[in-house]
Amino acid sequence: MPKRRTDDVVHAVMTDHLIQRRPPARDLLAELSERHPTDAEEYHGEVVPYYPNPLPRTDENLLYRAVAQVALRNNLQQGVADLARETARVRPGNAEFYMVLGDALQSGGKPQVAVAAYEQALRLRPDFPRGLLTLAAALKGAGQLPRAEDT
């Protein structure tokens, strides 16, 4: 039985159990190049939960879905808008929601709005070192150098 390279794992060689009358024209053991998906082939739509289906529409689920949308960078603009809306509506007691929102806004070039999110996170958790560092970076990006230095 002939050996050949697999199409999905190009560095692996396997025994081909299909016995053909005429051998293929190409070399079955020749090196194949890995195929990387292009940006157009990757999914950039809405994050959709698989299980349970449908996901119950609780405040916590809506918040975590928005966080997943932002963290995976799929449909980022809508994800940031959803996360901002849900944090404003629910007012979660966990500082991490505001940190994720601030990080997304900061990377989106909106340091002024990110400052407000980081400040809210620090109101909930004043001893949060990462919150202080990211707030200082956002203040610096917003041009508020004296406040950034104090922070």
C-alpha angles and dihedrals in degrees: 000000000000125000123227142172118260120241097226100040101036096186094057125089120204139180111259109219093191107101109205128196093225121030115238118266095239128072105261093202096049117124113266124205119237115252115225119196115248122233089256091056096051119092114250100168135106120316107248122193116230101201135066096024113231099025110222111254098237123149091249093051092049090051095048092046090054090048090052091049090053096040094051091044091227112147087349099184093055091043093054091047091049093048093048091049094047095046090049092048101041100031094208119211093222114095092208092075090059091044092055090047091049092048091051092048092046093051089046091060098255104117094157092060091040089058090062092050093049091047090053090050090052092049088059095042112019095177094057108127095192089051091054093048095048092045089053091050092049091048090050090050090049091054096249095129099161092053091044090053092049091049 
